[in-house]
Amino acid sequence: MKHGSYSRCSTALQCGHLYHLKYELGWRTETRQKAPTLGSWVHAGLEAAVRAHPLVSGQPGAPVRDALRNISGVSVLHDRNEYPEVEIEGEGAMDDLCDLATSITHRVIDSAGIADGRWETIELDGVPLIEHKLEVPIPGTDIPFIGIIDWCARDTDTGLVWLIDWKVRGNFNDEESESFDPQMALYQHMLKMHGIEVAGTCTYQIRNRELAVPKMLKNGTAMSRGAIATDWPTYRQAVIDAGLYVCDYHDMEAKLKPFDRPVFVHRGADVCEGVWEQMSEMSCAQAIAPLTIWKWRNLSSFSCPRCDFREPCIEGLAGREVDPKLYGITTPKERGDA
């Protein structure tokens, strides 16, 4: 094992056999080697924005789109140290994805206060903590534990430092759902080990589509009052364009689904340290234990049907020899990274 990570630990807890196939044998399915998702593009756009936000405010559109264009030939998969860069298929699809990502990114730049200087990026040894790879030693080994954080920044309005994680989603989680995120707790403690104290973490949730435009009812007499995902200015303008009275629709402002929803969580240092202790102990065990320890299957009716390796796993469970190639699976030797 070259390094430990949260994804390695969570995979091992999910299913020992999946961990064995994915990390010990290095199996990778073709479904993982695809064009980047919208979330990956938005991550890349926001990375460009927070690295050079004065340019973003001075030249709307250019820096973010240029940043996306510069990486248009490769994938920006979320877990960068686990998956390789792969080519994007389809220029037209790439353009559409780039346009949507650019539009969403610039809306976040405005709503999050990036362009107007609300946030000050924290540095570690002179390096801005933007899409930064943190490394800390795993106790009892000479192997590092690695975690990639999206952004660590100080809110200039309050002076508090936050660990920010961008999440592009169709539906938002509430504060209770985000109140305990072991991965964010882990990264918060890793920052502390580097001498950076943060107040907590912010899961910045971003809607994965453009703002919706409300439609008229079929009888043409009124605007739909459905709770669509849009903002009040967009809804208000649609009412005006339809020749209706805005005063009749002011109640809709509170009913609309927001474009973004940041959830700030103040997390205690003792909780973060507890998460680190478990993850570091597991990583140490992964580094020194025999492979057989990690081969046990979860055999869950919930997770197994969704597993990338479901079919070859069932074949192996039945005692039959498994040829990974028959299932679109590549090995490190075939990929040239053995």
C-alpha positions as CSV (number, residue, x, y, z in Angstrom):
1,M,0.0,0.0,0.0
2,K,1.5,3.3,-1.1
3,H,-0.8,5.5,1.1
4,G,-3.9,5.5,3.2
5,S,-7.1,7.5,2.4
6,Y,-10.6,8.0,3.6
7,S,-11.9,6.2,0.5
8,R,-9.8,3.1,1.2
9,C,-11.1,3.0,4.8
10,S,-14.7,3.5,3.9
11,T,-14.5,0.9,1.1
12,A,-13.0,-1.7,3.6
13,L,-15.8,-1.0,6.0
14,Q,-18.4,-1.3,3.2
15,C,-17.0,-4.6,1.9
16,G,-13.7,-6.3,2.5
17,H,-13.8,-8.1,-0.9
18,L,-14.5,-4.8,-2.7
19,Y,-11.5,-3.4,-1.0
20,H,-9.4,-6.4,-2.0
21,L,-10.4,-6.1,-5.7
22,K,-10.2,-2.4,-6.0
23,Y,-7.1,-1.6,-4.0
24,E,-5.1,-4.8,-3.5
25,L,-5.6,-6.2,-7.0
26,G,-6.1,-2.8,-8.7
27,W,-9.2,-3.7,-10.7
28,R,-10.9,-0.9,-12.5
29,T,-14.1,-1.0,-14.5
30,E,-14.7,0.8,-17.8
31,T,-17.6,2.6,-16.2
32,R,-15.1,4.5,-14.0
33,Q,-13.2,5.6,-17.0
34,K,-15.6,8.1,-18.5
35,A,-16.0,11.8,-19.1
36,P,-16.0,13.9,-16.0
37,T,-19.4,14.7,-14.4
38,L,-20.9,18.1,-14.0
39,G,-19.7,18.1,-10.4
40,S,-16.1,17.6,-11.6
41,W,-16.3,20.5,-14.0
42,V,-17.9,22.8,-11.4
43,H,-15.1,21.8,-9.0
44,A,-12.5,22.8,-11.6
45,G,-14.3,26.1,-12.3
46,L,-14.5,27.0,-8.7
47,E,-10.8,26.1,-8.2
48,A,-10.0,28.6,-11.0
49,A,-12.3,31.1,-9.4
50,V,-10.8,31.0,-5.9
51,R,-7.3,31.0,-7.3
52,A,-7.9,34.2,-9.2
53,H,-11.1,35.8,-8.1
54,P,-10.1,39.4,-9.0
55,L,-9.9,38.3,-12.6
56,V,-13.3,36.6,-12.3
57,S,-15.0,39.8,-11.2
58,G,-13.1,41.9,-13.7
59,Q,-13.6,39.6,-16.7
60,P,-16.9,37.6,-16.3
61,G,-16.8,34.3,-18.0
62,A,-13.2,34.2,-19.2
63,P,-11.1,32.7,-16.4
64,V,-13.5,29.9,-15.5
65,R,-14.2,28.9,-19.1
66,D,-10.5,29.1,-20.0
67,A,-9.7,26.9,-17.0
68,L,-12.2,24.3,-18.1
69,R,-10.9,24.5,-21.7
70,N,-7.4,23.9,-20.5
71,I,-8.4,20.6,-19.1
72,S,-11.0,19.7,-21.8
73,G,-9.0,16.8,-23.0
74,V,-8.8,15.0,-19.7
75,S,-11.1,13.9,-16.8
76,V,-11.1,15.7,-13.5
77,L,-12.5,12.9,-11.5
78,H,-13.3,13.7,-7.9
79,D,-10.8,11.3,-6.3
80,R,-7.7,12.4,-8.2
81,N,-5.2,10.1,-6.5
82,E,-7.3,7.0,-7.1
83,Y,-8.2,7.2,-10.8
84,P,-6.3,8.2,-14.0
85,E,-7.0,10.9,-16.4
86,V,-9.0,9.8,-19.4
87,E,-10.1,11.3,-22.6
88,I,-13.5,12.9,-23.1
89,E,-15.8,11.5,-25.8
90,G,-17.9,13.8,-27.9
91,E,-16.9,17.5,-28.5
92,G,-20.6,18.6,-28.5
93,A,-21.3,16.9,-25.2
94,M,-18.2,18.5,-23.8
95,D,-19.3,22.0,-25.0
96,D,-22.7,21.6,-23.4
97,L,-21.2,20.4,-20.1
98,C,-18.6,23.2,-20.2
99,D,-21.3,25.8,-20.8
100,L,-23.5,24.5,-17.9
101,A,-20.5,24.2,-15.6
102,T,-19.4,27.8,-16.4
103,S,-22.9,29.2,-15.8
104,I,-23.3,27.4,-12.5
105,T,-19.8,28.3,-11.4
106,H,-20.3,32.0,-12.0
107,R,-23.6,32.0,-10.1
108,V,-21.7,30.4,-7.1
109,I,-19.0,33.1,-7.5
110,D,-21.7,35.7,-6.9
111,S,-23.8,34.0,-4.3
112,A,-20.8,32.8,-2.2
113,G,-19.1,36.1,-2.2
114,I,-16.0,34.9,-3.9
115,A,-15.7,37.8,-6.4
116,D,-16.3,40.6,-3.9
117,G,-13.5,39.4,-1.5
118,R,-15.5,37.9,1.3
119,W,-13.1,34.9,1.5
120,E,-9.3,34.9,2.2
121,T,-7.6,31.7,1.2
122,I,-5.5,30.1,3.9
123,E,-1.9,29.0,3.0
124,L,0.2,26.2,4.3
125,D,4.0,26.7,3.9
126,G,3.2,29.4,1.3
127,V,0.9,27.1,-0.7
128,P,-2.8,28.1,-1.0
129,L,-5.1,25.4,0.4
130,I,-7.1,25.1,-2.8
131,E,-7.7,21.5,-4.1
132,H,-4.7,20.7,-1.9
133,K,-3.4,17.3,-1.0
134,L,-2.8,17.0,2.7
135,E,-0.4,14.3,4.0
136,V,0.2,13.1,7.5
137,P,2.1,10.0,8.7
138,I,0.2,6.9,9.6
139,P,1.4,5.9,13.1
140,G,3.4,2.7,13.2
141,T,4.2,2.9,9.4
142,D,6.3,4.9,7.0
143,I,3.2,5.4,4.8
144,P,1.3,8.7,4.5
145,F,-2.4,9.2,4.9
146,I,-3.6,11.4,2.1
147,G,-6.7,13.6,1.8
148,I,-7.6,16.2,-0.9
149,I,-9.5,19.2,0.4
150,D,-11.5,21.6,-1.8
151,W,-10.8,24.9,-0.1
152,C,-9.7,26.3,3.3
153,A,-10.6,30.0,3.7
154,R,-11.2,32.7,6.2
155,D,-14.5,34.5,6.2
156,T,-13.4,38.1,6.3
157,D,-16.8,39.1,7.8
158,T,-16.4,37.0,10.9
159,G,-12.7,36.1,11.0
160,L,-13.5,32.4,11.2
161,V,-11.6,29.8,9.2
162,W,-13.6,27.1,7.4
163,L,-12.9,24.0,5.5
164,I,-15.2,24.2,2.5
165,D,-16.4,21.3,0.4
166,W,-18.3,21.9,-2.8
167,K,-21.2,19.5,-3.5
168,V,-23.1,19.6,-6.8
169,R,-26.5,17.9,-6.2
170,G,-30.0,17.6,-7.5
171,N,-31.5,17.7,-4.0
172,F,-30.0,19.3,-0.9
173,N,-29.4,17.7,2.5
174,D,-30.6,19.5,5.6
175,E,-28.3,20.6,8.5
176,E,-29.0,17.4,10.5
177,S,-27.9,15.2,7.6
178,E,-24.6,17.2,7.3
179,S,-24.0,17.6,11.0
180,F,-21.7,14.6,11.1
181,D,-19.5,13.9,8.1
182,P,-16.6,11.7,9.1
183,Q,-14.6,12.6,6.0
184,M,-14.8,16.3,6.8
185,A,-14.0,15.6,10.5
186,L,-11.0,13.7,9.4
187,Y,-9.7,16.5,7.1
188,Q,-10.3,19.0,9.9
189,H,-8.1,17.1,12.2
190,M,-5.4,16.7,9.5
191,L,-5.4,20.5,9.1
192,K,-4.9,20.8,12.8
193,M,-1.9,18.4,12.6
194,H,-0.5,20.9,10.2
195,G,-1.1,23.8,12.7
196,I,-4.3,25.1,11.1
197,E,-7.3,25.5,13.4
198,V,-10.6,25.8,11.7
199,A,-14.0,26.7,13.2
200,G,-15.6,23.8,11.4
201,T,-16.6,22.7,8.0
202,C,-19.0,24.1,5.3
203,T,-20.7,21.8,2.9
204,Y,-21.5,24.2,0.1
205,Q,-24.4,22.5,-1.8
206,I,-25.0,23.7,-5.4
207,R,-28.0,22.9,-7.6
208,N,-26.9,20.7,-10.6
209,R,-28.9,22.6,-13.2
210,E,-29.8,26.1,-14.5
211,L,-32.4,28.1,-12.8
212,A,-35.9,27.0,-13.8
213,V,-38.3,29.5,-15.4
214,P,-41.9,29.2,-14.1
215,K,-44.6,28.5,-16.6
216,M,-48.2,29.7,-17.1
217,L,-51.1,27.5,-16.2
218,K,-52.8,25.8,-19.1
219,N,-55.7,28.2,-18.9
220,G,-53.3,31.1,-19.3
221,T,-54.6,33.1,-16.4
222,A,-52.0,32.7,-13.8
223,M,-48.4,31.6,-13.2
224,S,-47.6,28.2,-11.8
225,R,-47.1,28.2,-8.0
226,G,-45.0,25.0,-7.9
227,A,-41.9,25.0,-5.7
228,I,-39.4,25.1,-8.6
229,A,-35.7,25.4,-8.3
230,T,-35.1,29.1,-9.2
231,D,-34.5,32.4,-7.5
232,W,-36.9,35.3,-6.9
233,P,-35.5,37.7,-9.6
234,T,-36.0,34.9,-12.2
235,Y,-39.5,34.2,-11.0
236,R,-40.4,37.8,-10.7
237,Q,-39.2,38.6,-14.3
238,A,-41.3,35.7,-15.6
239,V,-44.4,37.2,-13.9
240,I,-43.7,40.6,-15.5
241,D,-43.1,39.1,-18.9
242,A,-46.4,37.3,-18.6
243,G,-48.2,40.6,-18.0
244,L,-49.2,39.6,-14.4
245,Y,-49.0,41.6,-11.2
246,V,-45.9,40.9,-9.1
247,C,-47.8,41.7,-5.9
248,D,-49.9,38.7,-6.4
249,Y,-46.9,36.4,-6.2
250,H,-44.8,37.7,-3.4
251,D,-45.6,34.6,-1.3
252,M,-43.6,32.6,-3.8
253,E,-40.3,34.1,-2.8
254,A,-40.3,31.9,0.4
255,K,-41.4,28.8,-1.4
256,L,-38.8,28.6,-4.2
257,K,-36.0,26.0,-3.9
258,P,-32.6,27.8,-3.5
259,F,-29.8,27.5,-6.1
260,D,-27.3,26.9,-3.3
261,R,-27.4,26.0,0.3
262,P,-24.2,26.2,2.4
263,V,-24.3,24.2,5.7
264,F,-21.8,25.4,8.3
265,V,-21.0,22.9,11.0
266,H,-19.0,23.7,14.1
267,R,-17.2,20.5,15.0
268,G,-15.4,19.8,18.2
269,A,-11.7,18.8,18.1
270,D,-12.3,15.7,20.2
271,V,-14.7,14.3,17.6
272,C,-12.3,15.0,14.8
273,E,-9.5,13.4,16.8
274,G,-11.6,10.3,17.4
275,V,-12.3,9.9,13.7
276,W,-8.6,10.2,12.9
277,E,-7.7,7.6,15.5
278,Q,-10.0,5.0,13.9
279,M,-9.0,5.8,10.3
280,S,-5.3,5.8,11.2
281,E,-5.6,2.5,13.0
282,M,-7.4,0.9,10.1
283,S,-4.9,2.3,7.6
284,C,-2.1,0.8,9.7
285,A,-3.8,-2.6,9.6
286,Q,-4.3,-2.3,5.9
287,A,-0.6,-1.6,5.4
288,I,0.7,-4.6,7.5
289,A,-2.1,-7.2,7.5
290,P,-2.3,-10.2,5.2
291,L,-4.5,-9.9,2.2
292,T,-6.9,-12.6,3.4
293,I,-8.2,-10.3,6.2
294,W,-9.7,-8.0,3.6
295,K,-11.3,-10.7,1.3
296,W,-14.6,-11.1,3.3
297,R,-17.7,-10.2,1.3
298,N,-20.3,-7.9,2.7
299,L,-23.1,-9.9,1.0
300,S,-25.6,-7.1,1.4
301,S,-28.9,-7.0,-0.5
302,F,-28.5,-3.2,-0.5
303,S,-25.0,-2.6,-1.6
304,C,-24.2,-5.7,-3.7
305,P,-26.7,-4.9,-6.6
306,R,-25.0,-1.4,-6.9
307,C,-21.4,-2.7,-6.9
308,D,-19.2,-2.3,-10.0
309,F,-17.8,-5.8,-9.5
310,R,-21.1,-7.5,-8.8
311,E,-21.0,-10.1,-11.6
312,P,-17.4,-11.3,-11.2
313,C,-17.9,-11.3,-7.4
314,I,-20.8,-13.7,-7.8
315,E,-18.8,-15.9,-10.2
316,G,-16.0,-16.1,-7.6
317,L,-18.4,-16.8,-4.9
318,A,-19.7,-19.8,-6.8
319,G,-16.1,-21.1,-7.0
320,R,-15.6,-20.4,-10.7
321,E,-12.5,-18.9,-12.1
322,V,-13.0,-15.2,-13.0
323,D,-11.4,-13.5,-16.0
324,P,-11.6,-9.8,-15.4
325,K,-11.5,-9.0,-19.1
326,L,-14.9,-10.6,-19.7
327,Y,-16.5,-7.9,-17.4
328,G,-14.7,-4.9,-18.9
329,I,-12.3,-4.8,-16.0
330,T,-8.6,-3.8,-16.4
331,T,-5.7,-4.6,-14.1
332,P,-2.6,-2.5,-13.3
333,K,-0.5,-4.7,-15.6
334,E,-2.9,-4.0,-18.6
335,R,-3.0,-0.3,-17.8
336,G,0.8,-0.1,-17.6
337,D,0.8,1.1,-14.0
338,A,1.8,-2.1,-12.3
